[in-house]
Amino acid sequence: MTCLRCLIFLCFTFSAYLTGAAQGLPGKMNDVAFVSELDGTTQRYVEILPGGFDKEKKCDLLIGLHGHGSDRWQFAKDLRGECSSFRDFAAQHQMIAVAPDYRAKTSWMGPAAEKDMVQIIQELKRKYRVGRIFIVGGSMGGTAALTFAAIHPGLVDGVVSMNGLANHFEYGKFQDAIAASFGGDKQTIPVEYKKRSAEYWPEKLTMPIAFTAGKQDSVVPPESVMRLARVLQILGRPVLLNVDETGGHETGYKDAYDAMAFMWNNANKR
């Protein structure tokens, strides 16, 4: 029985190592409420401080943006590869990890979500000695990460977009939710859709960017991020494009972690 217990323990430990859980230990998790400067509503984000955190020392910030239909707890607690790798990477590199609601479960980084994101970053800079700022997202969150970086390149030092899109004009799904977030449909306010489509703003995306995509993804087809990645490569930007030829709408743990490592390593060279 004792040997069996040892074997179970060893298997669990090895599995934890393979999934990245042994790469770093997170510290305290806080559910933070704040009053939006935009409209006075109460908004929220989860803050995960690294183990042994010292607020007097400079610390990089890793922001995780959830997918359509989820909320701040997806990147804070979900076991799927995109989310667990996010927490492990932050812990490994002693980063503050933040997972915001960014206004709604179906936000798509509309104007209100964008303003809340800027406010969160400003408040964290006042609260802690924040160094560089990195943004990671999956699906809607991968789209939102690209949108925010294109609009606020001065606030972003690196991006990982997993299974996101870069062109809202050619995208046909979730149009009611996107219109509600943006303030109208693409026929009514095309300027807003162009503003939030990263493919139109490659000159602003000077930071390291890693893209992961599934060639068989029917939820968020990968063509727009593939085109954007190729343009950025032509411009000589640090870009990783990892397209799984048989993959769908999900990025596995290793590919997600490798994408963050690419972003981090290239930011360190700047």
Residue pairs with C-beta under 8 A, 6 or more apart in sequence:
13 22
16 22
17 23
19 84
19 253
20 84
20 85
20 88
20 89
20 253
20 257
21 84
21 88
23 88
23 89
23 91
23 92
24 50
24 51
24 88
24 89
24 90
24 91
24 92
24 93
24 94
25 51
25 91
26 48
26 49
26 50
26 51
26 87
26 90
26 91
26 97
27 48
27 49
27 50
27 51
27 52
27 53
28 48
28 49
28 53
29 46
29 47
29 48
29 49
29 76
30 46
30 47
30 48
30 49
31 44
31 46
31 47
31 72
32 44
32 45
32 46
32 47
33 42
33 43
33 44
34 42
34 43
34 44
34 45
34 119
34 120
34 123
35 41
35 42
35 43
36 42
36 43
36 112
36 115
36 116
36 119
37 115
37 119
38 112
38 115
38 116
38 119
39 112
43 100
43 101
43 103
43 116
44 72
44 100
44 101
45 72
45 98
45 99
45 100
45 101
45 120
46 72
46 73
46 75
46 76
46 98
46 99
46 100
47 96
47 97
47 98
47 124
48 76
48 87
48 90
48 96
48 97
48 98
48 99
49 96
50 59
50 90
50 91
50 94
50 95
50 96
50 97
51 91
52 94
53 59
53 94
53 96
55 127
55 128
55 129
56 129
57 129
58 129
58 130
58 131
59 94
59 95
59 96
59 128
59 129
59 130
59 131
60 93
60 94
60 95
60 96
60 130
60 131
60 132
60 133
60 134
61 95
61 96
61 98
61 121
61 124
61 130
61 131
61 132
61 133
61 134
62 86
62 89
62 90
62 95
62 96
62 97
62 98
62 134
62 135
62 136
62 260
63 97
63 98
63 99
63 100
63 117
63 120
63 121
63 133
63 134
63 135
63 136
64 74
64 75
64 76
64 83
64 86
64 97
64 98
64 99
64 136
64 137
64 141
65 75
65 99
65 100
65 102
65 109
65 135
65 136
65 137
65 138
65 140
65 141
65 142
65 144
65 145
66 72
66 74
66 75
66 99
66 101
66 102
66 105
66 137
66 138
66 140
66 141
67 74
67 137
67 138
67 139
67 140
67 141
68 105
68 106
68 108
68 139
68 140
68 174
68 177
69 105
69 106
70 78
70 105
71 101
71 105
72 99
72 100
72 101
73 99
74 83
74 99
75 82
75 83
75 86
75 87
75 97
75 99
75 136
75 141
76 83
76 87
76 97
76 99
77 83
78 84
80 250
81 250
81 251
81 252
81 253
81 254
81 255
81 256
82 136
82 138
82 162
82 250
82 251
82 256
83 138
84 253
85 253
85 254
85 256
85 257
85 260
86 97
86 136
86 256
86 260
87 97
88 257
89 95
89 257
89 260
89 261
89 264
90 96
90 97
91 97
93 264
95 134
96 124
96 128
96 130
98 120
98 124
100 116
100 117
100 120
101 107
102 109
102 113
102 116
102 117
102 144
103 110
103 112
103 113
103 116
103 181
104 113
104 181
106 140
106 174
106 177
106 178
106 180
106 181
107 113
107 140
107 144
107 181
108 140
108 143
108 144
108 147
108 174
108 177
108 178
108 181
108 182
108 196
109 117
109 143
109 144
109 147
109 148
109 181
109 196
110 178
110 180
110 181
110 182
110 183
110 196
111 182
111 183
111 192
112 181
113 144
113 181
114 147
114 148
114 151
114 152
117 148
118 152
118 155
121 130
121 133
121 155
124 130
132 157
132 158
132 267
133 155
133 156
133 157
134 156
134 157
134 158
134 159
134 160
134 260
134 263
134 264
134 267
135 145
135 148
135 149
135 156
135 158
135 159
135 160
136 145
136 159
136 160
136 162
136 260
137 143
137 144
137 145
137 160
137 161
137 162
137 164
138 162
138 163
138 164
138 251
139 162
139 163
139 164
139 219
139 220
139 249
140 164
140 174
141 162
141 164
142 160
142 161
142 162
142 163
142 164
142 165
142 220
142 225
143 161
143 164
143 165
143 166
143 220
144 164
145 159
145 160
145 161
145 164
146 159
146 161
146 164
146 166
146 198
146 205
146 209
146 225
146 228
147 196
147 197
147 198
148 155
148 156
149 156
149 159
149 198
149 204
149 205
149 207
149 209
150 196
150 198
150 200
150 201
150 204
150 205
151 195
151 196
151 204
153 204
153 205
153 206
153 207
156 207
157 207
157 208
157 267
157 270
158 207
158 208
158 209
158 263
158 264
158 266
158 267
159 205
159 207
159 208
159 209
159 210
159 263
160 209
160 210
160 211
160 212
160 256
160 259
160 260
160 263
161 209
161 210
161 211
161 212
161 225
162 211
162 212
162 213
162 251
162 256
162 259
163 212
163 213
163 214
163 217
163 219
163 220
163 222
163 249
163 250
163 251
164 211
164 220
164 225
165 171
165 220
165 221
165 224
165 225
166 197
166 198
166 199
166 224
166 225
166 227
166 228
167 197
167 199
167 200
167 224
167 227
168 178
168 186
168 193
168 194
168 196
168 197
169 186
169 190
169 193
169 194
169 197
170 223
170 224
171 178
171 220
171 224
173 219
173 220
175 185
179 185
179 186
182 189
182 192
182 193
182 196
183 189
183 192
184 192
186 193
194 200
197 224
198 205
198 228
199 224
199 227
199 228
199 231
202 228
202 231
202 232
202 235
202 237
203 235
205 228
205 232
205 237
206 237
207 267
208 237
208 238
208 239
208 262
208 263
208 266
208 267
208 270
209 229
209 232
209 237
209 238
209 239
209 240
209 263
210 239
210 240
210 242
210 259
210 260
210 262
210 263
211 225
211 226
211 228
211 229
211 239
211 240
211 241
211 242
211 259
212 242
212 243
212 244
212 251
212 255
212 256
212 259
213 222
213 225
213 226
213 241
213 242
213 243
213 244
213 247
214 222
214 243
214 244
214 246
214 247
214 248
214 249
214 250
214 251
215 222
215 243
215 244
215 245
215 246
215 247
216 245
216 246
216 247
216 248
217 247
217 248
217 249
218 248
218 249
219 248
219 249
220 249
222 243
225 241
226 241
226 243
229 239
229 241
230 241
232 239
233 239
233 241
238 262
238 266
238 269
240 259
240 262
240 263
242 255
242 258
242 259
244 251
244 255
251 259
